[in-house]
Structure formats: C-alpha cells, structure tokens
Amino acid sequence: FNLDDINLAHLFLRLHNNERVTVFLNGRQVRQEGGHSPGYRWSPLGELGKLALRKGENVIAVVCEKGQHKTFVDAGLVELKPAK
C-alpha cells in the first residue's frame, strides 16, 4: 500500500483470526495476538507501528500459525477520523 502522508493520528490495526498471528510493517514486527477472536479486534497501532511506516510504498505481512483447525486471518490498517 502507498502513503502520501505518515502523520496519521488515529491509526488502528483491525484483526480477525482463529490462531496466533504476528503482524509486520515494512519488516518490523508491530503486533502479536494469540488465539481465536470471535470478531474483529481494533487495536491502536502504537508508536512502534507508526515508526515503521514511510512515505510511498509500504508492506504489511501477517503470519498466522497453523492450529488444529482450519486457519484464517483478516487484517488491515484503518485511520479513524473524528466526525464532523
């Protein structure tokens, strides 16, 4: 994904998974979550994640460990903006 601006105030990581996941931004580990989530979790990206972002091209990578059941993960970055 591409970013024109990296000064994003309210950046969240949105995850839905059924096994342990590790999230990387531009090669830096920014989050690790364990176990099943019954729905989407919204977590602030935090300073570590924001420092991994750069103007231009960025890469998000997600590793989902294989468990006893079928494995799935859905992940994304979301900027929440105040209502006007």
KOLGU-4560 file (N, C-alpha, C; in nm, 3 decimals, padded with zeros to 5 digits):
<recs>
<n_xx: 00.085 n_yy: -00.117 n_zz: 00.000 ca_xx: 00.000 ca_yy: 00.000 ca_zz: 00.000 c_xx: 00.089 c_yy: 00.123 c_zz: 00.000 mol: A seq: 1 type: PHE>
<n_xx: 00.035 n_yy: 00.233 n_zz: -00.050 ca_xx: 00.112 ca_yy: 00.357 ca_zz: -00.060 c_xx: 00.054 c_yy: 00.463 c_zz: 00.033 mol: A seq: 2 type: ASN>
<n_xx: 00.143 n_yy: 00.542 n_zz: 00.091 ca_xx: 00.102 ca_yy: 00.652 ca_zz: 00.177 c_xx: 00.165 c_yy: 00.782 c_zz: 00.128 mol: A seq: 3 type: LEU>
<n_xx: 00.083 n_yy: 00.885 n_zz: 00.117 ca_xx: 00.134 ca_yy: 01.018 ca_zz: 00.083 c_xx: 00.177 c_yy: 01.093 c_zz: 00.208 mol: A seq: 4 type: ASP>
<n_xx: 00.117 n_yy: 01.056 n_zz: 00.322 ca_xx: 00.144 ca_yy: 01.123 ca_zz: 00.448 c_xx: 00.154 c_yy: 01.016 c_zz: 00.557 mol: A seq: 5 type: ASP>
<n_xx: 00.254 n_yy: 01.027 n_zz: 00.643 ca_xx: 00.267 ca_yy: 00.929 ca_zz: 00.752 c_xx: 00.229 c_yy: 00.990 c_zz: 00.887 mol: A seq: 6 type: ILE>
<n_xx: 00.178 n_yy: 01.112 n_zz: 00.887 ca_xx: 00.131 ca_yy: 01.175 ca_zz: 01.010 c_xx: -00.016 c_yy: 01.139 c_zz: 01.033 mol: A seq: 7 type: ASN>
<n_xx: -00.038 n_yy: 01.014 n_zz: 01.067 ca_xx: -00.173 ca_yy: 00.963 ca_zz: 01.086 c_xx: -00.199 c_yy: 00.952 c_zz: 01.237 mol: A seq: 8 type: LEU>
<n_xx: -00.292 n_yy: 01.031 n_zz: 01.286 ca_xx: -00.312 ca_yy: 01.042 ca_zz: 01.430 c_xx: -00.381 c_yy: 00.921 c_zz: 01.492 mol: A seq: 9 type: ALA>
<n_xx: -00.482 n_yy: 00.868 n_zz: 01.427 ca_xx: -00.565 ca_yy: 00.764 ca_zz: 01.487 c_xx: -00.563 c_yy: 00.639 c_zz: 01.399 mol: A seq: 10 type: HIS>
<n_xx: -00.447 n_yy: 00.572 n_zz: 01.396 ca_xx: -00.429 ca_yy: 00.455 ca_zz: 01.311 c_xx: -00.450 c_yy: 00.328 c_zz: 01.394 mol: A seq: 11 type: LEU>
<n_xx: -00.536 n_yy: 00.241 n_zz: 01.342 ca_xx: -00.570 ca_yy: 00.117 ca_zz: 01.412 c_xx: -00.540 c_yy: -00.004 c_zz: 01.326 mol: A seq: 12 type: PHE>
<n_xx: -00.505 n_yy: -00.112 n_zz: 01.393 ca_xx: -00.489 ca_yy: -00.242 ca_zz: 01.328 c_xx: -00.618 c_yy: -00.318 c_zz: 01.353 mol: A seq: 13 type: LEU>
<n_xx: -00.679 n_yy: -00.368 n_zz: 01.246 ca_xx: -00.804 ca_yy: -00.444 ca_zz: 01.257 c_xx: -00.773 c_yy: -00.590 c_zz: 01.227 mol: A seq: 14 type: ARG>
<n_xx: -00.800 n_yy: -00.679 n_zz: 01.322 ca_xx: -00.767 ca_yy: -00.821 ca_zz: 01.308 c_xx: -00.886 c_yy: -00.910 c_zz: 01.339 mol: A seq: 15 type: LEU>
<n_xx: -00.898 n_yy: -01.016 n_zz: 01.263 ca_xx: -00.992 ca_yy: -01.124 ca_zz: 01.292 c_xx: -00.918 c_yy: -01.252 c_zz: 01.258 mol: A seq: 16 type: HIS>
<n_xx: -00.903 n_yy: -01.340 n_zz: 01.355 ca_xx: -00.822 ca_yy: -01.460 ca_zz: 01.334 c_xx: -00.868 c_yy: -01.572 c_zz: 01.426 mol: A seq: 17 type: ASN>
<n_xx: -00.822 n_yy: -01.694 n_zz: 01.395 ca_xx: -00.856 ca_yy: -01.805 ca_zz: 01.483 c_xx: -00.733 c_yy: -01.875 c_zz: 01.540 mol: A seq: 18 type: ASN>
<n_xx: -00.616 n_yy: -01.824 n_zz: 01.514 ca_xx: -00.492 ca_yy: -01.878 ca_zz: 01.572 c_xx: -00.399 c_yy: -01.760 c_zz: 01.600 mol: A seq: 19 type: GLU>
<n_xx: -00.281 n_yy: -01.788 n_zz: 01.656 ca_xx: -00.184 ca_yy: -01.683 ca_zz: 01.686 c_xx: -00.140 c_yy: -01.614 c_zz: 01.556 mol: A seq: 20 type: ARG>
<n_xx: -00.137 n_yy: -01.481 n_zz: 01.558 ca_xx: -00.092 ca_yy: -01.404 ca_zz: 01.442 c_xx: 00.019 c_yy: -01.308 c_zz: 01.483 mol: A seq: 21 type: VAL>
<n_xx: 00.108 n_yy: -01.284 n_zz: 01.388 ca_xx: 00.214 ca_yy: -01.185 ca_zz: 01.404 c_xx: 00.205 c_yy: -01.091 c_zz: 01.285 mol: A seq: 22 type: THR>
<n_xx: 00.206 n_yy: -00.961 n_zz: 01.312 ca_xx: 00.190 ca_yy: -00.860 ca_zz: 01.207 c_xx: 00.320 c_yy: -00.782 c_zz: 01.193 mol: A seq: 23 type: VAL>
<n_xx: 00.363 n_yy: -00.763 n_zz: 01.069 ca_xx: 00.484 ca_yy: -00.688 ca_zz: 01.036 c_xx: 00.449 c_yy: -00.573 c_zz: 00.944 mol: A seq: 24 type: PHE>
<n_xx: 00.513 n_yy: -00.459 n_zz: 00.966 ca_xx: 00.506 ca_yy: -00.345 ca_zz: 00.874 c_xx: 00.647 c_yy: -00.315 c_zz: 00.828 mol: A seq: 25 type: LEU>
<n_xx: 00.668 n_yy: -00.325 n_zz: 00.699 ca_xx: 00.799 ca_yy: -00.299 ca_zz: 00.640 c_xx: 00.909 c_yy: -00.378 c_zz: 00.711 mol: A seq: 26 type: ASN>
<n_xx: 00.878 n_yy: -00.502 n_zz: 00.742 ca_xx: 00.978 ca_yy: -00.591 ca_zz: 00.802 c_xx: 00.991 c_yy: -00.583 c_zz: 00.953 mol: A seq: 27 type: GLY>
<n_xx: 00.921 n_yy: -00.490 n_zz: 01.017 ca_xx: 00.928 ca_yy: -00.475 ca_zz: 01.162 c_xx: 00.804 c_yy: -00.536 c_zz: 01.228 mol: A seq: 28 type: ARG>
<n_xx: 00.826 n_yy: -00.619 n_zz: 01.328 ca_xx: 00.712 ca_yy: -00.677 ca_zz: 01.399 c_xx: 00.645 c_yy: -00.567 c_zz: 01.480 mol: A seq: 29 type: GLN>
<n_xx: 00.513 n_yy: -00.550 n_zz: 01.459 ca_xx: 00.440 ca_yy: -00.445 ca_zz: 01.528 c_xx: 00.330 c_yy: -00.499 c_zz: 01.619 mol: A seq: 30 type: VAL>
<n_xx: 00.295 n_yy: -00.626 n_zz: 01.605 ca_xx: 00.190 ca_yy: -00.682 ca_zz: 01.690 c_xx: 00.195 c_yy: -00.833 c_zz: 01.687 mol: A seq: 31 type: ARG>
<n_xx: 00.159 n_yy: -00.892 n_zz: 01.802 ca_xx: 00.139 ca_yy: -01.036 ca_zz: 01.808 c_xx: 00.016 c_yy: -01.060 c_zz: 01.894 mol: A seq: 32 type: GLN>
<n_xx: -00.077 n_yy: -01.136 n_zz: 01.840 ca_xx: -00.203 ca_yy: -01.166 ca_zz: 01.909 c_xx: -00.219 c_yy: -01.316 c_zz: 01.913 mol: A seq: 33 type: GLU>
<n_xx: -00.271 n_yy: -01.367 n_zz: 02.023 ca_xx: -00.288 ca_yy: -01.511 ca_zz: 02.034 c_xx: -00.434 c_yy: -01.553 c_zz: 02.031 mol: A seq: 34 type: GLY>
<n_xx: -00.456 n_yy: -01.672 n_zz: 01.983 ca_xx: -00.586 ca_yy: -01.736 ca_zz: 01.994 c_xx: -00.695 c_yy: -01.683 c_zz: 01.905 mol: A seq: 35 type: GLY>
<n_xx: -00.812 n_yy: -01.738 n_zz: 01.928 ca_xx: -00.931 ca_yy: -01.710 ca_zz: 01.847 c_xx: -00.993 c_yy: -01.577 c_zz: 01.887 mol: A seq: 36 type: HIS>
<n_xx: -01.038 n_yy: -01.502 n_zz: 01.788 ca_xx: -01.117 ca_yy: -01.383 ca_zz: 01.816 c_xx: -01.257 c_yy: -01.406 c_zz: 01.759 mol: A seq: 37 type: SER>
<n_xx: -01.361 n_yy: -01.384 n_zz: 01.839 ca_xx: -01.497 ca_yy: -01.408 ca_zz: 01.791 c_xx: -01.542 c_yy: -01.308 c_zz: 01.686 mol: A seq: 38 type: PRO>
<n_xx: -01.468 n_yy: -01.201 n_zz: 01.673 ca_xx: -01.500 ca_yy: -01.098 ca_zz: 01.574 c_xx: -01.377 c_yy: -01.012 c_zz: 01.552 mol: A seq: 39 type: GLY>
<n_xx: -01.396 n_yy: -00.900 n_zz: 01.486 ca_xx: -01.283 ca_yy: -00.811 ca_zz: 01.460 c_xx: -01.240 c_yy: -00.740 c_zz: 01.587 mol: A seq: 40 type: TYR>
<n_xx: -01.109 n_yy: -00.730 n_zz: 01.606 ca_xx: -01.049 ca_yy: -00.653 ca_zz: 01.715 c_xx: -00.987 c_yy: -00.528 c_zz: 01.653 mol: A seq: 41 type: ARG>
<n_xx: -01.008 n_yy: -00.416 n_zz: 01.717 ca_xx: -00.949 ca_yy: -00.290 ca_zz: 01.674 c_xx: -00.849 c_yy: -00.248 c_zz: 01.781 mol: A seq: 42 type: TRP>
<n_xx: -00.722 n_yy: -00.239 n_zz: 01.744 ca_xx: -00.617 ca_yy: -00.203 ca_zz: 01.839 c_xx: -00.539 c_yy: -00.084 c_zz: 01.784 mol: A seq: 43 type: SER>
<n_xx: -00.512 n_yy: 00.016 n_zz: 01.868 ca_xx: -00.428 ca_yy: 00.127 ca_zz: 01.822 c_xx: -00.294 c_yy: 00.072 c_zz: 01.772 mol: A seq: 44 type: PRO>
<n_xx: -00.246 n_yy: 00.124 n_zz: 01.661 ca_xx: -00.121 ca_yy: 00.075 ca_zz: 01.605 c_xx: -00.003 c_yy: 00.103 c_zz: 01.698 mol: A seq: 45 type: LEU>
<n_xx: -00.006 n_yy: 00.215 n_zz: 01.766 ca_xx: 00.101 ca_yy: 00.248 ca_zz: 01.860 c_xx: 00.221 c_yy: 00.309 c_zz: 01.791 mol: A seq: 46 type: GLY>
<n_xx: 00.311 n_yy: 00.361 n_zz: 01.872 ca_xx: 00.429 ca_yy: 00.432 ca_zz: 01.819 c_xx: 00.521 c_yy: 00.340 c_zz: 01.740 mol: A seq: 47 type: GLU>
<n_xx: 00.540 n_yy: 00.218 n_zz: 01.786 ca_xx: 00.627 ca_yy: 00.124 ca_zz: 01.714 c_xx: 00.577 c_yy: 00.102 c_zz: 01.572 mol: A seq: 48 type: LEU>
<n_xx: 00.447 n_yy: 00.085 n_zz: 01.558 ca_xx: 00.389 ca_yy: 00.066 ca_zz: 01.425 c_xx: 00.399 c_yy: 00.191 c_zz: 01.340 mol: A seq: 49 type: GLY>
<n_xx: 00.373 n_yy: 00.306 n_zz: 01.399 ca_xx: 00.381 ca_yy: 00.432 ca_zz: 01.324 c_xx: 00.523 c_yy: 00.460 c_zz: 01.277 mol: A seq: 50 type: LYS>
<n_xx: 00.622 n_yy: 00.424 n_zz: 01.359 ca_xx: 00.762 ca_yy: 00.444 ca_zz: 01.319 c_xx: 00.802 c_yy: 00.354 c_zz: 01.202 mol: A seq: 51 type: LEU>
<n_xx: 00.732 n_yy: 00.243 n_zz: 01.185 ca_xx: 00.763 ca_yy: 00.151 ca_zz: 01.075 c_xx: 00.710 c_yy: 00.202 c_zz: 00.941 mol: A seq: 52 type: ALA>
<n_xx: 00.614 n_yy: 00.293 n_zz: 00.943 ca_xx: 00.556 ca_yy: 00.345 ca_zz: 00.819 c_xx: 00.649 c_yy: 00.446 c_zz: 00.753 mol: A seq: 53 type: LEU>
<n_xx: 00.638 n_yy: 00.455 n_zz: 00.622 ca_xx: 00.717 ca_yy: 00.553 ca_zz: 00.547 c_xx: 00.633 c_yy: 00.606 c_zz: 00.431 mol: A seq: 54 type: ARG>
<n_xx: 00.670 n_yy: 00.723 n_zz: 00.384 ca_xx: 00.603 ca_yy: 00.779 ca_zz: 00.266 c_xx: 00.631 c_yy: 00.689 c_zz: 00.147 mol: A seq: 55 type: LYS>
<n_xx: 00.531 n_yy: 00.676 n_zz: 00.061 ca_xx: 00.548 ca_yy: 00.590 ca_zz: -00.056 c_xx: 00.501 c_yy: 00.449 c_zz: -00.027 mol: A seq: 56 type: GLY>
<n_xx: 00.573 n_yy: 00.353 n_zz: -00.081 ca_xx: 00.532 ca_yy: 00.212 ca_zz: -00.073 c_xx: 00.561 c_yy: 00.152 c_zz: 00.064 mol: A seq: 57 type: GLU>
<n_xx: 00.462 n_yy: 00.081 n_zz: 00.118 ca_xx: 00.472 ca_yy: 00.010 ca_zz: 00.245 c_xx: 00.423 c_yy: -00.132 c_zz: 00.224 mol: A seq: 58 type: ASN>
<n_xx: 00.470 n_yy: -00.223 n_zz: 00.309 ca_xx: 00.429 ca_yy: -00.363 ca_zz: 00.301 c_xx: 00.378 c_yy: -00.407 c_zz: 00.437 mol: A seq: 59 type: VAL>
<n_xx: 00.259 n_yy: -00.468 n_zz: 00.437 ca_xx: 00.208 ca_yy: -00.532 ca_zz: 00.558 c_xx: 00.214 c_yy: -00.683 c_zz: 00.535 mol: A seq: 60 type: ILE>
<n_xx: 00.267 n_yy: -00.755 n_zz: 00.632 ca_xx: 00.276 ca_yy: -00.901 ca_zz: 00.624 c_xx: 00.217 c_yy: -00.959 c_zz: 00.752 mol: A seq: 61 type: ALA>
<n_xx: 00.141 n_yy: -01.066 n_zz: 00.738 ca_xx: 00.077 ca_yy: -01.129 ca_zz: 00.852 c_xx: 00.106 c_yy: -01.278 c_zz: 00.848 mol: A seq: 62 type: VAL>
<n_xx: 00.155 n_yy: -01.330 n_zz: 00.960 ca_xx: 00.180 ca_yy: -01.473 ca_zz: 00.973 c_xx: 00.075 c_yy: -01.528 c_zz: 01.069 mol: A seq: 63 type: VAL>
<n_xx: 00.002 n_yy: -01.630 n_zz: 01.025 ca_xx: -00.098 ca_yy: -01.695 ca_zz: 01.109 c_xx: -00.054 c_yy: -01.839 c_zz: 01.130 mol: A seq: 64 type: CYS>
<n_xx: -00.027 n_yy: -01.875 n_zz: 01.256 ca_xx: 00.021 ca_yy: -02.010 ca_zz: 01.286 c_xx: -00.087 c_yy: -02.113 c_zz: 01.263 mol: A seq: 65 type: GLU>
<n_xx: -00.047 n_yy: -02.227 n_zz: 01.213 ca_xx: -00.139 ca_yy: -02.338 ca_zz: 01.188 c_xx: -00.175 c_yy: -02.405 c_zz: 01.319 mol: A seq: 66 type: LYS>
<n_xx: -00.304 n_yy: -02.419 n_zz: 01.344 ca_xx: -00.352 ca_yy: -02.486 ca_zz: 01.464 c_xx: -00.416 c_yy: -02.619 c_zz: 01.428 mol: A seq: 67 type: GLY>
<n_xx: -00.504 n_yy: -02.665 n_zz: 01.514 ca_xx: -00.571 ca_yy: -02.792 ca_zz: 01.492 c_xx: -00.686 c_yy: -02.780 c_zz: 01.393 mol: A seq: 68 type: GLN>
<n_xx: -00.733 n_yy: -02.660 n_zz: 01.370 ca_xx: -00.847 ca_yy: -02.639 ca_zz: 01.281 c_xx: -00.801 c_yy: -02.561 c_zz: 01.158 mol: A seq: 69 type: HIS>
<n_xx: -00.894 n_yy: -02.538 n_zz: 01.067 ca_xx: -00.863 ca_yy: -02.454 ca_zz: 00.952 c_xx: -00.826 c_yy: -02.315 c_zz: 01.004 mol: A seq: 70 type: LYS>
<n_xx: -00.725 n_yy: -02.258 n_zz: 00.943 ca_xx: -00.671 ca_yy: -02.131 ca_zz: 00.990 c_xx: -00.717 c_yy: -02.017 c_zz: 00.899 mol: A seq: 71 type: THR>
<n_xx: -00.753 n_yy: -01.905 n_zz: 00.960 ca_xx: -00.785 ca_yy: -01.787 ca_zz: 00.880 c_xx: -00.737 c_yy: -01.662 c_zz: 00.952 mol: A seq: 72 type: PHE>
<n_xx: -00.715 n_yy: -01.558 n_zz: 00.873 ca_xx: -00.682 ca_yy: -01.427 ca_zz: 00.928 c_xx: -00.728 c_yy: -01.321 c_zz: 00.829 mol: A seq: 73 type: VAL>
<n_xx: -00.779 n_yy: -01.211 n_zz: 00.881 ca_xx: -00.812 ca_yy: -01.094 ca_zz: 00.802 c_xx: -00.752 c_yy: -00.976 c_zz: 00.878 mol: A seq: 74 type: ASP>
<n_xx: -00.672 n_yy: -00.897 n_zz: 00.812 ca_xx: -00.604 ca_yy: -00.786 ca_zz: 00.879 c_xx: -00.603 c_yy: -00.663 c_zz: 00.790 mol: A seq: 75 type: ALA>
<n_xx: -00.602 n_yy: -00.548 n_zz: 00.852 ca_xx: -00.594 ca_yy: -00.425 ca_zz: 00.777 c_xx: -00.559 c_yy: -00.309 c_zz: 00.869 mol: A seq: 76 type: GLY>
<n_xx: -00.518 n_yy: -00.200 n_zz: 00.808 ca_xx: -00.492 ca_yy: -00.075 ca_zz: 00.880 c_xx: -00.604 c_yy: 00.021 c_zz: 00.849 mol: A seq: 77 type: LEU>
<n_xx: -00.652 n_yy: 00.089 n_zz: 00.953 ca_xx: -00.764 ca_yy: 00.181 ca_zz: 00.937 c_xx: -00.731 c_yy: 00.310 c_zz: 01.010 mol: A seq: 78 type: VAL>
<n_xx: -00.751 n_yy: 00.422 n_zz: 00.942 ca_xx: -00.737 ca_yy: 00.552 ca_zz: 01.008 c_xx: -00.877 c_yy: 00.602 c_zz: 01.043 mol: A seq: 79 type: GLU>
<n_xx: -00.901 n_yy: 00.620 n_zz: 01.172 ca_xx: -01.029 ca_yy: 00.673 ca_zz: 01.217 c_xx: -01.018 c_yy: 00.824 c_zz: 01.228 mol: A seq: 80 type: LEU>
<n_xx: -01.112 n_yy: 00.891 n_zz: 01.165 ca_xx: -01.113 ca_yy: 01.037 ca_zz: 01.168 c_xx: -01.234 c_yy: 01.084 c_zz: 01.248 mol: A seq: 81 type: LYS>
<n_xx: -01.219 n_yy: 01.193 n_zz: 01.324 ca_xx: -01.332 ca_yy: 01.244 ca_zz: 01.402 c_xx: -01.448 c_yy: 01.283 c_zz: 01.311 mol: A seq: 82 type: PRO>
<n_xx: -01.569 n_yy: 01.262 n_zz: 01.361 ca_xx: -01.689 ca_yy: 01.303 ca_zz: 01.286 c_xx: -01.693 c_yy: 01.455 c_zz: 01.278 mol: A seq: 83 type: ALA>
<n_xx: -01.746 n_yy: 01.503 n_zz: 01.168 ca_xx: -01.757 ca_yy: 01.649 ca_zz: 01.150 c_xx: -01.894 c_yy: 01.697 c_zz: 01.187 mol: A seq: 84 type: LYS>
</recs>
